[in-house]
Structures are given as C-alpha cells and as structure tokens.
Amino acid sequence: MYQIAFLLLSVYFLIEGIVSFGFRQMIRMKVRSEDYLFSLLEKAGVYHRSDFKKLQKEDVWIRSRDGLKLHAVMIEANPSSKRWMIIVHGYTASHFISTQYIQMFQESGFNLLLVDQRRHGKSEGVYTTFGYKEKYDIEAWVEYVNQRAGENCIIGLHGQSFGGGTVLEYSAMAASNIRFIIADCPYSDLTELMKYQLRRVRLYPVSCFYYLVSRRVMKKAGFRFEQVSPTKAVQISDIPTLFIHGTEDRFVPTKMSEDLYRVKKGVKRLLLIEGAVHANAYMVNPQLYRTQVLEFIDEVLEHEHIQLYPASSIPASSASVEQQLRTQWG
C-alpha cells in the first residue's frame, strides 16, 4: 500500500516538475542583462554601449490597460520631424538590443521610441503573453506618441522576434497613422511555434504534457496559445509590411515569415538574409538590411516626395542583390 502511494506521489511530482519547467520556459524565462545584450552588439560590430550613453534621450513611462507601469526610451533626434519609429525587442531582451537600429532610423529623419515590453527591462509584469496583451501595450505607446508629437505624425513599427509577433498582432487594430511595419523573424502562429520548439530541443516529456502546460498558462497568465496568431492579424491588416528572416533560423523557422508573406494582402516584401540565425539578420548583413529597410520605407512614403537617404549611399553590391530580390518578388 505504501509502495503504491509512494509511486503515485513520485509520478505526481515528476509530472508537476515537467509542467513547471515547460511553463517557465514558455512564458517566464530569465531576461538578459544590459551587459549581455550590449556584448552581443559590440561583438558583431553594429553598436557600442558608449554611443548609447552619449545620446540625448529620455526615460518615459505609461500605464498599461491592466495597470502595469511600462518603460521606454525616447530619442528625439529630429525634433522638427513628424516621423517616429517604435522599436520592439524580442523575448528575454530589452530596449538595449534595439539600439542596433538607432543610427539607421535616426539618420533617416525619424525620432525613436525604444520600448521595454511588459516583464522585460524596466517594465513591470510577471508573464509574457507573446502579443495577446502586449498588442494593447503597443496601442498605448502609439497613443503616447500621438499625444507627444501630434495626431498628424507618421509612425512606423519595427519588431524583432517576439516583438515582431507583437507588432503584427497589433496591426489588426492599428491606428490610422501607422504607415508601415517591419517584422524581423516573427512567428506566424504561437501554437505552432511552441510545439515546434518542444520538438526542436527534444523536450518530449514536456511535449507529452503540452495540454497541462497550456492549462497552466491560461490559469496563471490569462491567455491561450491559440489566441495568438499573427497570420490571422496580417490577413485583415492593410498596413504595408516588410518581413525579414535569416535563412538559418532554427528557433523561429524561416518558413514562418514566408507563410506570413504569402497570406499578407496589399503592399509587402520579404527579405531573407543568407546565413543569419535567429534575431541576428542585421548583425550578419547590416548594409543589405539597411538598404532594404530604407528603400521599403521610401516607397511607402514616396507620395511625400521626401527621399530618406541619398541614392549614392547604396553600394553597388547591395543594389545588385536588391535587383535579384525584386525579380523574386515580382
């Protein structure tokens, strides 16, 4: 009798341990430090923390619709400009990883808002919901920019990984002055992503108890994985969107951006960076990345007759690659 009870108790604690591990991995992984994130950028040679320290910037705060205190860094480098970029980082990162894009957008006449998503950086929060609640945080930040810069400002969104999923989720409810979206290595569907990642790292025990993990996510964080699907959002969004992905991404498979590109209606582009793994497309080929992003923005806003960067700044090699991409896009 005691042996059976001990066996049942052991099985219970084993299952509980597996489910708790899966739960933490999915929505409560430890957030990376400022030093770690800047070390990645410095090693890749795309940005240095000393440059960020020199910038004139401002810490700004808002409240989310569910009462969390959210943080962002505002860089108003072009105070006379009505152009704003809201940059959204990925899972376990913070606004520090978004600094790699500062120069690209700043030199193109944009003011910047680098947000810390809930539970990341200086923002409050306990759980990550991969866009389910975060899309309303983006809505709040857009309202903040509109109040600060005026309703006639032009806003673009840039999201990397989880940030890409977040801005795409928001695209289905976006304000009218959101003129374009750049989604770097986003996921197309959260359920598919979670199941894929469990298979990828061979966490078969967690995979077997996926239903129990999902139930715990619903109980603790208040959402179901099935409620997050950027694919559904982009199908009803008419915002011009540039999808970017590394060809060697094994964390969020490249196919997810290809699937998003295929179902997206209206103005769209797909840029695949050869050899890039997850969330390092800019680090692998910053020249091509910059050229494609700025050219996309220029096309979207061309009716304003303002060129965002001098044509002479596009290297011949990048222009050649761009021509190949245009042929591929048709």
N, C-alpha and C positions, 0 to 999 in steps of 0.2 A: 504493500500500500504506500509506504513512504517512498519507495523507489519510483513508483508511478507519479506520485506528487512531485518528487524532485525532478523527474524527467519533463513533466509538463511545465514546471516553473522554469526550467532551463530553456525549453523551447520558446516560452513566452519572452524571456529576457533576450534571447537571440534575435527573435523577430523584432522586438522593440528596439534593439540596438541597430539593426539593419535599417529599419524605417527612420529612426532618428538621424542616422548618418545620411541617408538619402535626402531627408528634409533639409538638413544643414547644407549639403552640397548644392541643392537646387535653389534655395532662396535665402540662405544665411551664411554664405561663405565669407571668410575674413576679407576686409577691404585692404587693398595695398597702400603702403605708406607713400608720402610725398617723395621721400628719398628714393624709394624703389622705382617709382614712376619716372622721375627725372633721370635716373640712371639709365633706364631703357632708351629715353630720347637722346641722351648725351652719347651713349654707346653707338646709336645709329647715326649720330651726327646731324640730327634735324632740329634740335633746340637745346638750349642750355639754361639751367635754372638762374644763372646770373642775369640773363636777358629779361627773364620774367620779373626779377627783383627790381630792375631798373625802370620798369614800365609804370606809367601813371595809371593807377587802377583804383577801383572802389569795391569794397565788400558790400553787397546788397542782400536784403532779406525779405521774404514774403511768408505768408501763411498758406498752407495747402487747404483745400476744401474740407479735409478731415482734421485740420488743426495742427499739422506739423510745421515746424519752423524750417524753411528751406533757404539754402545759401547759394549765391552765385558771385562771380567776379565780373564787374563791368569795366570794359576798356573803351573809353570814348575818345579814340584817337583821331576821329574825324568829326568834331562837334557840329560842323555845318552840314554834315551829310545826313540824309534821311534813311540811309541803308544800314540795316542791322542783321547780324548773324547770331543766332542762338546755337551754341555748340553743346552737344550732349554726349557724355562719355559712356563707356561700357561697364559691364558687371565687374565689381571689385576694384574699379578705378575711381577717379575723382576728376575735378576740373583741371588738375595738373597735367593729366595726359592730353587734354585738349589744347594745351599751349602750343603743340607742334603745328597747329593750323593758324596761329595768330598772324604771322607775317603775311601769309598768303592772302588772307581776307583784309587785313589792315591796309596793305599797300593797294588794295583794290577799292578803297573808299568806304569800307564797312566799319561800323562800330561793333563791338563784340560783347556778348554775354556768355560766359563760361559757367554752366550750371553744375551744381552737385546734385545728383539725383537723390531722392529720399534714401536714407540709410547709408549714404556714401558721403565722403568728405566731411564738411561741417553741417550737412543737413541732418535733421532728425529722422527717425524711422527705425523700425525693427525688422521689417521684411521687405524683400524685393518682389514686386509683382509683375515685372517684365512688360510694363506698358499698361496693364489693366488700371492701375491707379495713377501711374506716372504720366499718362497722357493728360490727365487733368492738371498735373503739376506744370506741364508744358503750357497748357491753356492759361494758367495763372501767370507764368512768366511772360507770355505774349501780351497779356493784359497789362503787365507791369511796364513792358517796353512801350506799349501804346500810350500809356499814361505819361511816361517819361519823355518820349520823343514825339508824341502826337499821333493821331489816328491815320494820318496820311503817310506814315513811314512805311518803308518796304522791308519785309522781314524774310530771311531765308533760314532754313533749319539744316543743321548738319548733325547727324547721329552716327556713332560708331558702335557696332555690335548690339548690345542691349540698348544703347542709345539710338541705334538705327531702328530697332523694333519699336522703341517708344515714339519716335517722331512719325513713323509710318502709322502706328495706331492712332496718333493724334490727327493724321491727315484726313481722316474721315469726318472730323468735326472742326477743322481748322478755320481760323479767322480769315476774312476776305483778303487781308494784306499779306498773307503767307504766299510768296510768289514762287518759291521753289524749295525742293528738298533734296539733300544729298545723303543717301543712306549707304554707309560703308559697312560691309559684311553683316547685314541684318539677317535675322531669321524670318522665315516665311510663315511658320506655324509653331507655336510653343510646344504643343503636344508632340509633334513630330521631332522637334529638337531634343526634348527631354528623353524620349525613347531612343533616339539616335545616339545621344551621348552616353546613355547607360550601356548600350551595346558597344560603343567605341572603346570605353575603358574597361569593358568586360565585367561590369558590376552586375553579374547575373543574379546574385541574391537580392539586390535592390530591385532589379527588373521584375523579379517574381512577385515582389510586393508593391509594385507600382500603384495599384489601386489604393493600398493602405497609405502610401506616401501622399497620393493625391487627396485623400480624405483629410489627412492631417494639414495639408496646405490650405484646404478650404476652411477647416476649423480654426486654424491659427491666423492665417493671412487674409481670409475672406474672399478668395477667388479660386476658380478652377482653371487649370491649364487650357482647357478647351475654350475659355473665354478670351484668349489672346491669339489672334490670327491676323498678322499684318497683311496676308493675302486678301482677306475679306475687306480690309480697310482700303487698300490701294485700288480695288475693283470699283469702289464708289467715289474715289478721290480724283479730281481733275487737276491737281497740282503737278506741274512739271517735276519729274523726279529723275535723278541720276543715281543708278545703282553701281556700287563699286565693290569688288571682291577679289581676294587673292586666289590664284589657281591652285595653291597648295593648302588651302584652309581645310583642316580636318576637325576643327572644333565646331564651327558652323559651316556645313558643306557649301561649296561654291554653287551647287545646284539650287540652293535656296534663293539666291539673288537672280539666277536665271529664271526660276519659276515666277518670282515677283515681276521681273521684267516682262515675261510673256503675258501675264494677265493684266498688267497695267494698261489703261487706256490713255490716249492723249499723248502729250509730249513726254518722251522718256529716252533714256540712254543706259547702256550697260558697258561698264569699263572693267575688264578683267586684267589684273596686274600679275604678270607672269612671275612665278616663283614666290609670291607672297603667301605667308601663312596667316593665321587669324590676327586681325587687327594690326597688321604692320604694312599695309599697302603703301602708305605714304613713306614709311621708313625705307622700303625697298626701292621705290622709284618716285621720289618727290617731284622730280621735274615733269614726268608724264602726268602724275596726279594733279599737280598744279595747273598744267596746261589744259587738261581736260575739264577740270572743275571750273576754271575761269572762262573757258570758251562756252561751256554749257550755260553758265550764268549770263554771259554776254548775249547769247542767243535768246534766252528767255526775256531779258530786259532790253532787247535791241530797239524796241519802239521808243525808248527814251533817248536814243541816239547818243549814248554815252559809252564809249569803249572803256572797259575796265582795266585793260593793260595794253601796253604798246605791242603792236604786232611783231616788232623786231625782237621782243623778248622770247619768242617761241623758237627754240633751237630747231635746226633742220631735221635732226634725227627724230625729235618728238613729233614734228609736223608730219613726217613720213609715217610714223606709227598711227597718228590720228587719221590719216587718209585711209589706212588699212581698216581702221575701226569703222570709219564712215561707210566704207564699202560693205562691211559685215552688217552694219545696222540697216543698210538700205536707205 
